[in-house]
Amino acid sequence: MDKNLIIGSNSLVRLENGNSVHYINFDNAATTPPFQSVVKEIVEFSSIYSSVHRGTGYKSIVSSMIYDEGREIVLNFVGGNKDYHTVIFLKNTTECINKLSYRLKDTLQDKIVLSTYMEHHSNLLPWKYRYTTDYIQVDASGRLCLEDLEFKLKLYKGKVGLVAVTGASNVTGYINPIYEIAKLCHKYGAEILVDGAQLIPHSHFDMRPVDSPEHIDYIAFSGHKMYAPFGVGALIAPKKVFEKGFSEQVGGGTVEFVSIKDTIWADPPEKEEAGTPNLMGVVALSTSIKTLQNLNMRKIDEYEKDLTRYALSLIHDIPGLILYDDMNVEEKVSIISFNMEGLKHNELATILAREGGIAVRNGCFCAQPYVQRLLKIPDEDVEKYMTNQSLSRPGLVRISFGLYNDYNEIYLLAYLLKEISQNLDFYKNKYRNSPFY
């Protein structure tokens, strides 16, 4: 893939030794840099940017048209059904899942929600604090246990209303078999929500026909993880979910008529998008989707898998490096997590940045229960971390590739990891006494 697709791909950063090198961004699972096409479209569109809906001026009419067309672009991208689904634009995946959690309150009132031990907090906390919840186990390597899913679906005898599951883990990159999960959910009378934040930017996705047992009932994802900044997320769901009741946020744009005594709410999706819509975010997301489609999602998936395969082949036998990966590249997106014996995760991340200009992420990646499982931390120790804020928190180092990363960057990462491994005491002493640490 071409680095010139990306803004900032040739940025220089200064190292600890004073030299400047090209910045290597392996933190794409957190946020991707913007596409050139996205920034170009934003700049060009700015001259006609105006208020969305109800304006009679030319710029407002065009802006409204582009905003509404954004829903069609998103729906086509995920294989949705325009007669059945609606697309709601919000800030990010987190807000999308929180909205759905609120709007399903009547449907799930007497039901159970199943989440999993591998979820990002955004697909765990909104359910944990609103509903009776249970959690699907992961196996020793961190893969989701479908046997435990079916066991729990049977155990609750039709009481499970929703299974909330990530499409791909933001810690290990493991892709969950969402269509198999969907079949199980529908077999036992439950629906499925897929957190698509890590899956959508890397793999071809299809909601499947609404009458298929493999149909995905709800999908949410974020623009900022697919080369489209400006704070936009999309929730795709059945229109009927939002026809009754009203949003947790109300105000301008959500109504047809208001009197002091009563309110007539707008139809979905408008009544779910209170206030002035994020038009620039939708322009960015629409442009990003078009760019990804032109590049071909299947080719992107194949290229990123090759990068991941190459990285694992170079680093898996580095002395002292601990990989949290089952090496099954065909069933994961381009995310790898690891630690190095003798170094804390934040130390290793700092060394990679200061010595090689390599940006990674370290910690628990907003998936603490999953990281606790991967690290095999006993429950009593988890309790200690909960009660004693001064304890150094456990975590991992994560690298995550985008479509613009290349083999040379991965080679440089592997070279530096080997250098650190062979000179562990030197780097440990250097950075524990460094003002940057």
C-alpha positions as CSV (number, residue, x, y, z in Angstrom):
1,M,0.0,0.0,0.0
2,D,1.1,3.6,-0.6
3,K,2.3,5.8,2.3
4,N,1.2,8.8,0.3
5,L,-2.4,8.0,1.0
6,I,-1.8,9.2,4.6
7,I,-1.2,12.6,6.0
8,G,2.0,12.8,8.0
9,S,3.5,9.6,6.8
10,N,6.9,11.2,6.3
11,S,7.0,13.0,9.7
12,L,10.4,13.2,11.5
13,V,10.9,12.8,15.3
14,R,14.0,13.4,17.4
15,L,15.5,10.4,19.2
16,E,17.2,10.3,22.6
17,N,20.6,10.5,20.8
18,G,19.6,13.7,19.0
19,N,19.2,12.2,15.6
20,S,16.0,12.6,13.6
21,V,14.2,9.6,12.1
22,H,11.0,8.9,10.3
23,Y,8.2,8.3,12.7
24,I,6.9,4.8,12.8
25,N,3.3,4.7,13.9
26,F,2.3,1.3,15.2
27,D,-0.6,2.7,17.3
28,N,-3.3,2.5,14.7
29,A,-5.7,0.5,16.9
30,A,-6.0,3.6,19.1
31,T,-6.4,6.2,16.3
32,T,-5.3,6.2,12.6
33,P,-3.9,9.2,10.8
34,P,-6.2,10.8,8.2
35,F,-6.3,9.9,4.6
36,Q,-5.1,12.6,2.2
37,S,-8.4,12.2,0.4
38,V,-10.3,12.9,3.6
39,V,-8.4,16.1,4.4
40,K,-8.7,17.2,0.8
41,E,-12.4,16.7,0.8
42,I,-12.9,18.5,4.1
43,V,-11.0,21.5,2.8
44,E,-12.9,21.6,-0.5
45,F,-16.2,21.1,1.2
46,S,-15.6,23.9,3.7
47,S,-16.6,26.6,1.2
48,I,-20.1,25.2,1.1
49,Y,-20.4,24.1,4.7
50,S,-23.7,25.1,6.3
51,S,-26.4,24.1,8.6
52,V,-28.0,20.7,8.1
53,H,-31.8,20.4,7.5
54,R,-34.5,23.0,7.3
55,G,-32.3,25.6,5.7
56,T,-33.6,27.0,2.4
57,G,-30.2,28.5,1.2
58,Y,-28.2,26.7,-1.4
59,K,-25.3,25.8,0.9
60,S,-27.7,24.4,3.5
61,I,-29.5,22.3,0.9
62,V,-26.2,20.9,-0.4
63,S,-24.9,20.3,3.2
64,S,-28.2,18.5,4.1
65,M,-28.0,16.3,1.0
66,I,-24.4,15.3,1.7
67,Y,-25.2,14.6,5.3
68,D,-28.1,12.3,4.4
69,E,-26.2,10.6,1.6
70,G,-23.6,9.7,4.3
71,R,-26.2,7.3,5.8
72,E,-26.5,5.6,2.4
73,I,-22.8,5.3,2.1
74,V,-22.4,3.7,5.5
75,L,-25.4,1.4,5.0
76,N,-24.0,0.1,1.7
77,F,-20.6,-0.3,3.3
78,V,-21.9,-2.7,5.9
79,G,-24.5,-4.4,3.8
80,G,-27.5,-3.0,5.6
81,N,-31.1,-2.8,4.3
82,K,-32.4,0.7,3.7
83,D,-36.0,-0.4,4.3
84,Y,-35.2,-2.1,7.6
85,H,-32.1,-0.3,9.1
86,T,-31.3,3.2,10.2
87,V,-27.9,4.8,10.5
88,I,-27.4,7.1,13.5
89,F,-24.4,9.4,13.5
90,L,-22.8,10.0,16.9
91,K,-19.3,10.8,18.2
92,N,-17.7,7.3,18.4
93,T,-18.4,3.6,19.0
94,T,-18.6,4.3,22.8
95,E,-21.5,6.7,22.3
96,C,-23.2,4.4,19.9
97,I,-23.2,1.5,22.3
98,N,-24.3,3.8,25.2
99,K,-27.2,5.0,23.1
100,L,-28.3,1.5,22.2
101,S,-28.0,0.5,25.8
102,Y,-30.4,3.3,26.8
103,R,-32.8,2.7,23.9
104,L,-33.2,-1.0,24.6
105,K,-34.2,-0.4,28.2
106,D,-37.8,-1.5,27.6
107,T,-36.9,-4.5,25.4
108,L,-34.2,-5.8,27.8
109,Q,-35.9,-4.8,31.0
110,D,-36.5,-8.4,32.2
111,K,-33.7,-9.9,30.1
112,I,-30.1,-10.8,30.5
113,V,-27.3,-9.3,28.5
114,L,-24.2,-11.5,27.8
115,S,-21.0,-9.7,27.2
116,T,-17.5,-11.3,27.2
117,Y,-14.2,-11.2,29.0
118,M,-12.5,-9.9,25.9
119,E,-14.5,-6.7,25.5
120,H,-13.3,-3.1,25.4
121,H,-14.9,-1.3,28.4
122,S,-17.2,0.5,26.0
123,N,-19.0,-2.8,25.2
124,L,-19.0,-3.9,28.9
125,L,-19.8,-0.9,31.1
126,P,-23.0,0.3,29.4
127,W,-24.5,-3.2,29.9
128,K,-23.0,-3.9,33.3
129,Y,-24.7,-0.9,34.9
130,R,-28.1,-1.1,33.3
131,Y,-28.9,-4.8,33.0
132,T,-28.4,-8.2,34.6
133,T,-25.2,-9.3,32.9
134,D,-23.1,-12.4,32.5
135,Y,-19.8,-12.9,30.7
136,I,-18.6,-15.4,28.2
137,Q,-15.3,-17.0,29.0
138,V,-12.1,-16.9,27.0
139,D,-9.7,-19.9,26.7
140,A,-6.0,-20.1,27.7
141,S,-4.8,-18.2,24.6
142,G,-7.5,-15.6,24.9
143,R,-10.0,-16.8,22.2
144,L,-13.7,-16.6,22.9
145,C,-15.2,-19.9,24.1
146,L,-18.3,-20.6,22.0
147,E,-19.1,-23.6,24.1
148,D,-19.5,-21.2,27.1
149,L,-21.7,-19.0,25.0
150,E,-24.1,-21.8,24.1
151,F,-23.9,-23.1,27.7
152,K,-25.1,-19.7,29.0
153,L,-27.7,-19.3,26.3
154,K,-29.2,-22.7,27.4
155,L,-28.7,-21.9,31.1
156,Y,-30.9,-18.8,31.0
157,K,-33.6,-20.6,29.1
158,G,-34.6,-17.8,26.7
159,K,-33.9,-15.0,29.1
160,V,-30.9,-13.7,27.2
161,G,-32.0,-10.7,25.1
162,L,-28.7,-9.6,23.7
163,V,-25.1,-10.8,23.2
164,A,-22.7,-7.9,23.0
165,V,-19.4,-9.0,21.4
166,T,-16.4,-7.4,19.8
167,G,-15.8,-8.2,16.2
168,A,-12.0,-8.2,16.8
169,S,-10.2,-7.7,20.0
170,N,-8.3,-4.5,20.5
171,V,-5.7,-6.4,22.6
172,T,-4.9,-9.5,20.7
173,G,-6.6,-8.7,17.3
174,Y,-8.5,-12.0,17.5
175,I,-11.5,-12.0,15.2
176,N,-14.6,-13.5,16.7
177,P,-16.8,-15.8,14.5
178,I,-19.6,-13.3,14.5
179,Y,-21.8,-15.2,12.1
180,E,-21.6,-18.4,14.0
181,I,-22.3,-16.4,17.2
182,A,-25.3,-14.8,15.5
183,K,-26.7,-18.2,14.6
184,L,-26.4,-19.3,18.2
185,C,-28.0,-16.1,19.5
186,H,-31.0,-16.3,17.1
187,K,-31.4,-20.0,17.9
188,Y,-32.0,-19.1,21.5
189,G,-34.1,-16.0,21.0
190,A,-31.3,-13.4,21.5
191,E,-30.0,-10.6,19.3
192,I,-26.3,-9.7,18.6
193,L,-24.5,-6.4,18.8
194,V,-21.0,-6.4,17.2
195,D,-18.6,-3.7,18.4
196,G,-16.9,-3.2,15.0
197,A,-14.4,-0.6,16.0
198,Q,-11.4,-2.9,15.4
199,L,-13.0,-5.1,12.7
200,I,-14.5,-2.6,10.2
201,P,-11.3,-0.8,9.2
202,H,-9.5,-4.1,8.4
203,S,-11.9,-6.6,7.0
204,H,-14.8,-6.8,4.6
205,F,-18.0,-6.8,6.7
206,D,-21.6,-7.7,5.8
207,M,-24.6,-7.6,8.1
208,R,-26.2,-10.4,6.0
209,P,-29.9,-10.5,5.0
210,V,-32.3,-9.7,7.8
211,D,-34.0,-13.1,7.4
212,S,-30.7,-15.0,7.7
213,P,-29.9,-16.7,11.0
214,E,-26.4,-15.2,10.5
215,H,-27.8,-11.6,10.4
216,I,-26.0,-9.1,12.6
217,D,-28.7,-7.1,14.5
218,Y,-26.5,-4.2,15.5
219,I,-23.1,-2.9,14.4
220,A,-21.2,0.2,15.7
221,F,-17.9,1.6,14.7
222,S,-15.8,4.8,14.7
223,G,-14.4,7.0,12.0
224,H,-11.2,7.8,13.9
225,K,-10.0,4.2,13.6
226,M,-10.5,4.2,9.8
227,Y,-8.6,7.3,8.7
228,A,-11.4,9.7,9.3
229,P,-10.9,12.2,12.2
230,F,-13.4,14.9,13.2
231,G,-15.2,12.7,15.8
232,V,-17.8,10.6,14.2
233,G,-19.2,7.2,14.9
234,A,-22.1,5.2,13.3
235,L,-24.7,2.9,14.8
236,I,-26.6,0.7,12.4
237,A,-29.7,-0.8,13.8
238,P,-33.4,-1.7,13.0
239,K,-35.5,1.4,12.7
240,K,-38.2,-0.1,14.9
241,V,-35.9,0.1,17.9
242,F,-36.1,3.9,17.9
243,E,-39.7,4.4,16.8
244,K,-41.1,4.4,20.3
245,G,-39.9,6.6,23.2
246,F,-37.2,9.2,22.8
247,S,-33.5,9.7,23.1
248,E,-31.4,10.1,26.2
249,Q,-30.4,13.4,24.7
250,V,-33.2,15.7,23.4
251,G,-33.3,19.2,21.9
252,G,-32.9,20.8,18.5
253,G,-33.4,18.5,15.6
254,T,-35.2,15.8,17.5
255,V,-38.8,17.0,17.2
256,E,-41.5,17.8,14.8
257,F,-43.6,20.0,17.1
258,V,-43.3,21.3,20.7
259,S,-45.8,23.0,23.0
260,I,-45.4,23.5,26.7
261,K,-47.8,20.6,27.2
262,D,-46.5,18.1,24.7
263,T,-44.0,17.1,22.1
264,I,-44.2,15.3,18.7
265,W,-40.9,13.6,18.2
266,A,-39.2,13.3,14.8
267,D,-38.8,10.0,13.1
268,P,-35.5,8.0,13.6
269,P,-32.7,8.7,13.0
270,E,-33.2,12.4,13.4
271,K,-34.7,12.1,16.9
272,E,-31.5,10.3,18.1
273,E,-29.2,13.1,16.9
274,A,-29.8,16.0,19.2
275,G,-28.2,19.4,18.3
276,T,-26.3,20.5,15.3
277,P,-25.1,17.4,13.4
278,N,-21.4,16.7,12.9
279,L,-21.4,17.3,9.2
280,M,-17.6,17.5,8.8
281,G,-17.3,14.2,10.6
282,V,-19.8,12.6,8.2
283,V,-18.0,14.1,5.2
284,A,-14.8,12.6,6.6
285,L,-16.3,9.2,7.2
286,S,-18.0,9.0,3.8
287,T,-14.7,9.9,2.0
288,S,-12.8,7.4,4.1
289,I,-15.3,4.6,3.2
290,K,-15.0,5.5,-0.5
291,T,-11.2,5.4,-0.3
292,L,-11.3,2.0,1.5
293,Q,-13.7,0.6,-1.1
294,N,-11.5,1.9,-4.0
295,L,-8.5,0.2,-2.3
296,N,-10.6,-3.0,-1.8
297,M,-11.2,-4.2,1.7
298,R,-10.2,-7.8,0.9
299,K,-6.8,-6.6,-0.5
300,I,-6.3,-4.4,2.6
301,D,-7.1,-7.4,4.8
302,E,-4.6,-9.6,2.9
303,Y,-1.8,-7.0,3.0
304,E,-2.2,-6.4,6.7
305,K,-2.3,-10.1,7.5
306,D,1.0,-10.4,5.6
307,L,2.5,-7.6,7.7
308,T,1.3,-9.4,10.9
309,R,2.7,-12.7,9.7
310,Y,6.0,-11.1,9.0
311,A,6.1,-9.4,12.3
312,L,5.4,-12.5,14.2
313,S,8.0,-14.4,12.3
314,L,10.7,-11.9,13.3
315,I,9.8,-11.4,17.0
316,H,8.4,-14.7,18.2
317,D,11.8,-16.1,19.2
318,I,13.4,-13.0,20.6
319,P,14.8,-14.0,24.0
320,G,12.7,-12.7,26.9
321,L,9.9,-11.5,24.6
322,I,6.5,-12.8,25.8
323,L,3.8,-12.9,23.1
324,Y,0.1,-13.0,23.9
325,D,-0.8,-14.5,20.6
326,D,-1.8,-17.9,19.2
327,M,-0.1,-17.2,15.9
328,N,-3.3,-17.9,13.9
329,V,-3.0,-14.9,11.6
330,E,-5.9,-15.9,9.4
331,E,-8.3,-15.3,12.3
332,K,-7.0,-11.9,13.6
333,V,-6.6,-8.3,12.5
334,S,-3.2,-6.6,12.6
335,I,-2.7,-6.3,16.3
336,I,0.0,-8.0,18.4
337,S,0.6,-7.6,22.2
338,F,3.7,-8.6,24.1
339,N,5.9,-7.9,27.1
340,M,9.6,-8.3,27.7
341,E,11.0,-10.1,30.8
342,G,12.8,-7.7,33.1
343,L,11.0,-4.5,31.8
344,K,7.7,-3.0,32.8
345,H,5.4,-2.4,29.9
346,N,5.7,1.4,30.1
347,E,9.5,1.1,30.1
348,L,9.5,-1.0,27.0
349,A,7.1,1.4,25.2
350,T,9.3,4.4,26.2
351,I,12.5,2.8,25.0
352,L,10.9,2.0,21.6
353,A,9.8,5.6,21.2
354,R,13.0,7.2,22.4
355,E,15.4,4.9,20.7
356,G,13.6,4.1,17.5
357,G,10.9,6.7,17.0
358,I,8.4,3.8,17.1
359,A,5.0,4.7,18.5
360,V,3.2,1.8,20.3
361,R,0.6,1.7,23.1
362,N,1.0,0.2,26.5
363,G,-1.3,-0.6,29.4
364,C,-4.6,-2.4,29.4
365,F,-6.1,-0.7,26.3
366,C,-9.5,-0.1,28.1
367,A,-9.9,-3.9,28.3
368,Q,-8.7,-4.6,31.8
369,P,-10.6,-7.8,32.5
370,Y,-9.2,-9.3,29.3
371,V,-5.7,-8.3,30.1
372,Q,-6.0,-9.7,33.6
373,R,-7.0,-13.0,32.0
374,L,-4.1,-12.9,29.5
375,L,-1.7,-12.2,32.3
376,K,-3.3,-14.8,34.5
377,I,-3.6,-12.4,37.4
378,P,-5.4,-14.1,40.4
379,D,-8.6,-12.5,41.6
380,E,-7.0,-11.6,45.0
381,D,-4.3,-9.6,43.1
382,V,-6.9,-7.9,41.0
383,E,-8.6,-6.8,44.3
384,K,-5.2,-5.4,45.5
385,Y,-4.9,-3.2,42.4
386,M,-8.5,-2.0,42.9
387,T,-7.9,-1.0,46.5
388,N,-4.3,0.3,46.3
389,Q,-3.9,3.0,43.7
390,S,-0.2,3.3,44.3
391,L,0.6,-0.2,43.0
392,S,2.2,-0.3,39.5
393,R,-0.5,-1.5,37.2
394,P,0.1,-4.6,35.0
395,G,-0.2,-4.3,31.3
396,L,1.1,-5.1,27.8
397,V,2.8,-3.4,24.9
398,R,0.7,-3.3,21.7
399,I,1.6,-2.8,18.1
400,S,-1.1,-2.3,15.5
401,F,-0.6,-1.9,11.8
402,G,-2.5,0.2,9.3
403,L,-2.7,-0.2,5.5
404,Y,0.2,2.3,5.1
405,N,2.7,0.5,7.3
406,D,5.5,-1.5,5.6
407,Y,7.9,-4.4,6.0
408,N,10.9,-2.2,6.6
409,E,9.2,-0.5,9.6
410,I,8.5,-4.0,11.1
411,Y,12.1,-5.0,10.5
412,L,13.3,-2.0,12.4
413,L,11.0,-2.8,15.3
414,A,12.3,-6.4,15.4
415,Y,15.9,-5.2,15.2
416,L,15.4,-2.8,18.2
417,L,13.5,-5.4,20.2
418,K,16.5,-7.8,19.8
419,E,18.9,-5.0,20.7
420,I,16.9,-4.3,23.9
421,S,16.7,-8.0,24.7
422,Q,20.5,-8.4,24.4
423,N,21.3,-5.2,26.4
424,L,18.5,-5.3,28.9
425,D,20.4,-3.9,31.9
426,F,21.8,-1.0,29.9
427,Y,18.3,0.1,28.7
428,K,16.7,-0.6,32.1
429,N,19.2,1.6,33.9
430,K,19.2,4.3,31.2
431,Y,15.4,4.8,31.2
432,R,14.7,4.3,34.9
433,N,16.9,7.3,35.5
434,S,15.8,9.3,32.5
435,P,13.8,12.5,32.9
436,F,11.6,11.3,30.0
437,Y,10.5,8.2,31.9
